[in-house]
Amino acid sequence: MEILPLLNALLLARGPGGQEDEVRVVAQRALAACCEEVHGDSAGNLVGVIRAAAPADPATAIRVMAHLDEIAMIVKKVRPDGNLEVLALGGAQPISFGVCPVDIMGDHRLLPGVLSYGSMHNSGESGSGRDVLSGAVQWKDVHVVTRMTPQALEQAGVRPGTRVVLSQHWRQPYQVEDCLAAHFLDDRAPLAAVIRCAHLLQRRRSELRQDVWFVLTSHEEESNAGALYAAARLPGDTTIAVEVGPVLDEYGTRLSADPIINTGDQKGYYSRSVVQALMAATRRAGYAPQPALLVDFASDASAVLSSGADARAGCIAIPTENTHGFEMVLLEGISACAASLLEYVLQPHAALTPEG
């Protein structure tokens, strides 16, 4: 399986929380080629399994999670002029998108629109005008121009709660030397890494000592609801989240192929034994792990661990510039993450040696 064609297809697929269908279709086709069974669950997760070479205790199973959804917007109000007031869906900020084309995902039709902050040629007389001039744009200053009447929008199924996403026109990846830049590499790059890992694992299944459940989750950006639902129903007592990791001086992380091993985030600290095993696996894969305490961060794994739904959890991340913006990752960073994850699920209890 080649990573780049898969990643391109994932990036073009729209997937706001609760409407991840387009992403799920792409991922299901790729997972079905290597997993023994693949199914969707009632929470919107996509679940695949590769079983151990010999029957194993279900309690030893490992759940590997990456999320299907993306940061997006949700309609708060349809104005009398047909413009839409929107709020963040997930961890989005207006600066994440800029002024740009959007797709309005009505119940009956997909409609074009333009995300607007209003004209820059303003005197600052209004509060929103002052925000725009100062560069401190807030969601109250944002609207979507539809050029349709409220009646026509209602017929298309546009209402409070309708999802609004960046248009496919704005989703094309952009090559910058050894990096790929695009919106929604969070979490499309980790999805590609997880699917790549599953393909590699199928080839080495004879070495696998416990079942591995690949769980592509819904609603991560909003509430981790998909992960919590899956953790309560699937076997296993260890969850590994595969994520993008911010490249920032405050965390000591750098933009490279070397995976970031998250040691803790805003929901708590990851299991020490799992952190050690992930670092050891990364070294076996030929990379230098970047341990980091990502204070302003959270993942499906930390949500599952902090809720008491799991005994152990960890997080491996692809180093990413401009997280929640126009993100950049090294193409090798995706394959490095997949290779490190493979080493972990094959030897989940191998820790670092004193020399390592």
N, C-alpha and C positions, 0 to 999 in steps of 0.2 A: 504494500500500500504506500503510495507516494503522499507525502504530507501536504505539499503546496496545492495540488488540485482540491484536496479535501478542505483545506483551510479556506481557499477562495470560495468554495460552495457554502461553507458555514458562515462566512462573513456577509455574503449576499442575502442570506436567509434572515428574515425578520423574526425577532423573538422577545417581545416584551413579556414581563411576568404575567402568567395566566394565558398567554397566547403564543406559546413557543412552538407551535405546530410545524412551521417551515423548517426550523432548526432540527426538530425531532425527526422529520422525514429524512433529512440528509444523514444524520447520525445513525438512524436505525439501519439504513442501507449499508453503512460501513461496518457497524457492529455485527450485523447478521452474517457477514462474511467470515467471522472468526469465533464468535461465541456459540456455545452449544444450544442456548435458547435466548431469545430476546423478546421482551414484552413491555408494554406500557402499563403503568398502574393508575389507580384512581386519582392520585395527586398530580398526574401529568409527568411523572418521572419516566425515563426510559431505562430499563434494567436488562443487563446481559450478564451471563455467568460463564466462567470457564472453571470446570471442576478439577479437583486434584486427580493425579494419575491413579491413585488408589483411594477407595472410600475414606473420607476424613470426618472427624468430629465437626458437626456444623458450627459449634461454638468457636472453632479456630478460624472461621472464614474471615476474610478481609474485605471491607467495602471501600472501593475507590470511587470518589465523587468529584465530578466537575459539573458546572451548572450550564443549563441551556439558555437561561434568560439573559437579557441585556438591560442596561440602564435606558430609561425611556421617559415618556411623559404620559399623563392621564388627564382627560378633559374634566375640568371643574365646572365650567359653565359655558353655555352657548349664548353669545351676546345677541341683542336684537339686530345688529349689523351683519351677523353671520360669522364674525370672528370668534375664536375659541380661547377661553382662558384655560391655562394648563398648569399642572403641578408636576413635581418630580415623581417618577416611578422608579424606586431604588435610589441609589446615591448620586443622582444627577444634579448638576448645577447648570444654570444658563450658559456659563462659560464653557461647559463641556461640549456644547453643540455649536454655539455661535448663531449667526443669522443664516439660515440654511433651508433647503427643501426638506419637506417631511411627507410621510405617508400617514393618512388618518384611517385607522382600521375600523371602519364602521361595521355594524352588524350585517349589512347587506352589500356594501360596496367599499372598495378601497379608494380613497380620494386623495388628490394632491393638495398640498398646502405649503405655506412658507412661514417659518418661525421668525417672528419680528419683535424687535425692541422699540420700534418706532423710528422716526427719522433722526439722524445725527444732527441735522440742521435745526436745532431747537434752542430756545433761549434759556432753558432751565426753569421756566416759569412753573411747570408742574413737577410734582415729586418724582414721577417716572422719568421726566426729562432730565432732572438733576442726576438721577442714578445712571442714566445712559451716558451723560457727559463725563461723569466721574469714573466710569468703568465699573461701578459697583452695582451691576444689574442683578435684580432679584426676581423671583418668580412672579411677583405682583406686577412687574414691569413687562412681562412677556405675554404675547398672544400669537395665535396662528391665524394667518390670513387665508380664508377659504374661497372668497368671491362667490359664495352661495348664500341663499336665503336660509333662515332657520327652518322653514318648511321643507326645503330640498334636503337639508342636512338630516332632518328627522326621517325623511323617506329613505335615506341611505343608512339609517341606523346609527347616526352620530348623536351622542348624548353624554351627560355626565358619567364618567367611568370608561369612556372609549379610549383606547390606547392610541398614542401618537408616537411614531418612530422616525428615525432618520430615513430619508428616501433611499432606495437602492442606487439612485444617481450619486449619492454621497458616500456609498459604502465600498467603493472600489479600493482595493489595496494599492499601495504605492511603495515601490522598491527604493531604498536608500542604501546603496552599497551592500553591506552584509545584513541589513535589517529590512524587515517588512513593517510598513506603517499603515494603520487603519483604525477606524472606530471599531470597537467591540472585539478587539483581541482578548479582552476580558468578557467572556470566558472562552472565546472561540479557539484561541491558541492552546489553552489547557485541554479543551475537548479533543483537539487534533492529537495532542500528546497522549491522552488516555486511550483513544482509539488505536493509535500507533502501538502503544504498549500492549493492548489486547491482541493485536495481530502478531507481535513478537512473542507474546506468551503462548499463543496457540502452537507456535513452532517448537517451543521448549516445554510443552505440557508434561512430558515425562519426568521433569524435575520438580513439578509443582506438588507441594505437600498439603495444601489446604485450598479450599474453594476460594475463588476471587469473584466478587460481585462488582460489576462496573455499573455505577448508578449515575445517570446523567439527570440532574435534578432541576425541578421547577422552582420558581419564586425565591431564588437565593438572594437576589439583590434587595428584596423587600423584607422577607421574614424567615428565610431558611425553612419554609414550610415543607417543601418537597423532601429535603434531607431528613427532617424530623419524622415525617411519615414513614420514609423508607427504613430508617434506623429502628423504628418500633416494630417493623414487620419482617425484615430480612434477617437471616442468621448471621452470627459473627459478633465479636466484641471489640473490633478495631476498625476505625474509620480514618482514611487518608483523603484529605482534600487536595485537589490539584488546582492551582490558582495562578494568577499573575501576581508578581511581587514588585512593589514600588522601588524604583531606583532613586535613592535620596541619600545625601550626605548624613542626615541624622540617623539613618539606619546602617550606614557603612556598606551599602549595597552598590554594585556597579553593573552597567549594561554589558553583559557578557553571556556566554553560553552556560556558565556555571550556575546550577540551580540554587535558588534561595531556599534554605530550610528554616521555616518559621518556628520560632521557639515559644511565641506567645502573642496574643493580640488583645483587643478590648474585651473579649469574652472570657479570657483566662489564659493559662499557660498550657502548652501541649505536653503530652506525656513524655517524660525524660527518656524512657526506654525507646519510644518510637522516634524521637528526635535523633538519638544516637544511631539507631538502625538506619534511618534515612540518610544520615551523613555518611555512614559506612557504605551504604549502597551507592551513593553518589561517587565515592572514591573508587569503588569497584568498577563503575561504569567509565572511569577515566576522567572525572571532572573534580574540581575543587569546590566543595559545598560552601555556600555563603550563609552561615547562621545569622539570623536577625530577629530581633524582638520588634515586631511591627505593631506599634501601639495603636495607631489609627487604622484599624484593619479588622476584618472578621471573615470567617469562612464557614462552610457547611460543617466542617469537622469540629471547629470550636463551638458551634451552636449545639451539635449533637453531644459533645463532651460536657458542656456546661449545663445541659438539661438533664444529665444523668442517664441518657439513653445509650451510652456506650462506656466501656471501661477504659479504653485507650484511644488516642487520636493524635494525628500529626498533619502537617501541611507542607507540601513541596510546591514551589512556585517558580515560574519562568520570569527572569528579570525583565521588567517592563518600564520604559520611559513614558511619561505623560499618562499615568493611569487615570481612567475615567475621562480621557480626552482623546486626542488623535494619537493613539498608542504606538509604540515601537518595540519590537522584539527581534533578536537575532533568529534567523531561521534555524541555526544550529541549536539555539536555546530550546526549541520545541523538541527536537530529536534527543537532546541531552536529558531533558525532563523525562521523556519516554523511556530512555535507556536506564536512568537511575531508578525510576519507578519499577521497571522490570526486575532489576536486581533486588529491590526491596521485597517484592511479593514472592520471589524465589527463595530469599533468605531473610525473613522478617525479624529474626531474633539475633542476627549477626551484628554485634556492636563494633565500635571503633577499637582498634588495637592501640596500645600506648604509642606505637610509632605512627599510627594513622591519624 
